[in-house]
Amino acid sequence: MSPSIMSGFSEVAKQALLQPQESLLEIKKKKQELAIGIPKELAFQEKRIAITPSSVEVLVSNGHDVYVEAGAGEGAHFSDKKYSDAGAKIIYHRKEIFNADILMKVAPPTMEEIGMMKMGQTLISAINIAVLREDYIKALMNKKVTALGYEYLKDEDGSLVVVRSMSEIVGNTAIQVAAEYLSNSRQGKGMMFGGVTGIPSTEVVIIGAGTVGEFAARAALALGCEVKIFDDSLYRLRRLQSNLSKRIFTSVIQPKVLVKALRTCDVAIGALRANDGRCPCIVSEEMVTEMQPDSVIIDVSIDQGGCFETSQMTNHENPIYRKHDVIHYCVPNIPSRVARTASYALTNIFTPILTDIGDNGGIKNMMWIRKGVRQGVYIYQGHLTNVHLSEQFKLPYKDLDLLVAAQR
């Protein structure tokens, strides 16, 4: 084709762009009424619940049906009557609760519970990657479910919203636990946490400058303690120092400096986290032997193996043991110690997600709009969409964005 003809087409195209164009009206998404099931948690000492009665009232007023298994809220002191008064339907036969469109759990479902789930269901729960098995993932995939792991949900600023919320609770609670086990009532050294005028203040060593470390430091400083924080990241130490708006002792993890701090401290809190797998073991048994008698170790990292060599997993019924005359508190699920507060924190996150799912006509549309929620999806309609799980179990991986885009 000659250049002159091409030039003519170009001019015609330019003229066409200058003409008024028809504007298509946006088609409003049809609101979807959801059936939301909340089964009773069976995991050992799990007392939290994903949705509280106040949130049930919000969901019901938005046209959704909420089904709560009888006794599901007892661990957090929410009675069946409270749920019923809020508009929930109380279910007494466990299998019926698994017929809901969306299943809300705190702990991951057991294999037995997966067997009761219906095809194509949406599951929102923890994923607990540290103990995940291949047959577990395959069982979920065979059910063609869409599964969201709430540990990976992100908010508008890109932070892991549930992890941060639970970490804030753990940080504050760890200090309360430390105060309890320093007192005579728990066979501690008989110290008041923080101290008073004329008496040296309690010394607290925190290993880890993440959210747990920050909120533990805030609580300890508020009580008048002397706080020392160690981390292997200068960035996290600077961020924590800035967030506290107060100059405190910070150090990268150097054995000699850490040993010196441990020798004189009353409380040592392990708050290191690994992105995947086991957290690093920072404090050796020899270092623990140099700590003061009746001092307290709280290893928050115990669910990832612990950062003290002497740590062994305990539970809420038998939370402590002594080793080298040092009290060890190594309970993995600290938020369940304050289950009501933790449940309120969870429901504040999950309720807007559920209302958005309904308002946008289903989870597929909502995921397209809210990238932070899309980050939490690890199985979509039976397809594994988490690359780390795919590599770990050698299972086929599919890109979530492409799957969702192909269905629009």
C-alpha positions, -999 to +999 in steps of 0.1 A: +000+000+000+014+034-010+025+059+016-002+084+004-030+060+010-016+051+045-015+089+052-051+091+041-062+064+066-042+081+093-061+114+087-095+096+087-085+079+120-076+113+136-109+128+125-128+099+139-111+104+173-124+140+173-160+129+168-183+126+199-184+091+212-212+071+228-207+066+265-217+033+280-235+034+313-218+013+340-239-018+348-243-019+385-232-052+400-260-072+414-258-075+452-254-111+464-270-124+496-246-146+514-250-176+537-222-174+562-214-204+585-194-201+617-186-236+631-173-242+667-135-243+669-121-277+677-084-269+677-067-274+710-073-244+733-086-222+705-111-199+721-114-172+695-143-168+671-142-151+637-174-131+639-189-115+671-226-109+677-223-071+670-209-080+635-237-106+629-261-077+634-244-057+607-243-087+583-279-096+588-290-059+583-272-061+549-294-090+539-271-119+546-278-151+566-255-160+594-254-196+608-236-202+641-230-236+656-243-239+691-216-231+716-192-216+690-188-183+710-185-198+745-146-196+746-148-158+741-179-155+763-204-149+736-236-168+743-259-185+718-286-160+729-264-131+720-260-145+685-296-153+682-307-118+694-283-103+667-302-123+640-280-154+636-295-189+632-282-213+658-273-247+643-273-278+666-262-304+640-226-298+631-228-310+595-254-284+586-231-255+593-208-267+565-236-262+539-230-224+540-216-205+510-188-190+531-172-208+560-155-186+586-130-202+609-101-191+631-080-223+630-076-242+598-103-269+591-094-304+600-094-332+574-128-343+589-142-308+584-129-306+549-148-338+542-180-321+554-175-290+532-195-286+500-181-282+465-172-247+455-174-233+490-154-202+501-132-208+532-117-180+552-094-193+580-057-195+591-035-216+569-007-224+594+019-231+567+044-246+593+023-278+597+007-279+563+007-313+544+003-322+507-028-344+513-044-315+531-039-291+502-051-317+477-083-323+498-092-287+496-084-286+459-106-316+453-135-297+469-130-269+442-130-244+471-118-208+471-096-206+502-082-174+518-055-176+544-060-147+567-023-145+576-018-131+541-046-106+539-033-070+534-048-036+541-045-004+521-008+003+531+003-032+522+008-045+558-005-079+569-036-068+586-045-099+607-009-107+616-003-071+628-035-071+648-027-104+666+009-093+671-002-061+688-023-083+712+006-107+717+031-079+725+008-064+751-002-097+766+034-109+769+042-081+793+011-089+814+023-125+815+058-114+825+044-093+854+023-123+866+052-147+867+076-122+884+052-121+913+051-143+944+017-157+934+033-176+906+065-185+925+084-158+909+111-136+924+084-113+941+090-082+920+065-056+910+067-051+873+082-017+865+093-007+900+087+024+922+106+054+933+140+046+949+140+010+935+157+000+903+132-007+876+125-041+860+149-049+831+133-063+799+152-077+770+132-080+737+147-100+708+129-089+677+119-054+666+087-063+647+051-055+658+052-079+688+085-063+699+072-028+694+040-033+714+058-053+742+082-024+744+054+002+746+037-017+774+069-022+793+080+014+790+045+026+801+050+006+833+085+022+839+107-007+828+142-004+814+139-019+779+166-032+756+158-043+721+178-066+698+172-074+661+193-084+631+178-056+610+189-020+614+158-009+594+134-025+619+154-010+648+152+024+633+115+021+626+108+009+661+128+037+676+109+062+654+075+047+663+082+048+700+093+085+698+117+078+727+154+070+728+159+035+741+187+009+740+188-009+706+214-032+692+220-056+664+222-092+676+258-096+688+264-125+712+286-106+737+262-076+739+232-099+742+248-121+769+256-090+790+219-079+787+206-113+796+227-116+827+210-087+844+175-088+829+144-099+848+124-107+816+135-119+782+110-120+753+117-138+721+098-121+692+116-130+661+097-142+630+107-161+599+091-156+566+088-193+562+101-223+581+119-221+614+129-189+632+166-186+641+177-199+675+195-169+690+199-177+727+219-208+734+214-230+765+247-217+779+234-181+777+203-191+796+224-206+824+239-172+830+205-156+836+193-147+871+174-173+891+136-169+888+139-146+858+113-151+831+116-162+794+085-157+771+092-172+737+066-158+714+084-175+685+077-210+698+052-218+670+082-215+646+106-235+668+115-208+693+146-185+695+158-199+729+175-232+727+158-242+760+123-236+747+097-264+746+061-259+736+036-255+764-001-248+766-026-226+785-033-253+810+004-259+818+020-228+805+054-228+823+083-250+832+117-243+849+150-250+833+183-238+849+161-221+875+146-198+848+108-197+842+099-205+806+065-195+792+063-211+757+026-210+747+021-208+709-014-193+708-012-163+731-042-144+716-065-172+729-055-161+764-075-129+757-100-146+733-127-119+735-104-090+726-088-111+699-123-120+685-132-083+683-100-076+665-107-104+639-143-094+634-133-058+627-112-072+598-136-098+585-169-080+586-160-054+559-146-081+537-179-101+539-200-070+533-178-062+503-183-097+489-220-093+491-221-057+477-199-066+447-219-097+437-196-124+449-160-131+459-147-131+423-158-095+417-146-084+452-111-099+447-107-080+415-114-047+433-095-054+465-059-064+459-052-069+496-078-096+498-066-112+466-032-116+483-048-140+508-061-164+482-041-196+480-067-218+463-091-205+437-120-228+426-097-258+432-066-243+415-035-237+437-026-200+433+002-197+460+036-201+444+053-210+477+029-238+484+033-250+448+071-252+451+069-268+486+046-296+475+055-298+438+019-292+428+007-273+396+004-235+401-019-211+383-017-174+384-047-160+402-049-127+383-051-146+350-077-170+364-099-142+376-094-121+344-103-150+322-137-153+339-147-116+336 
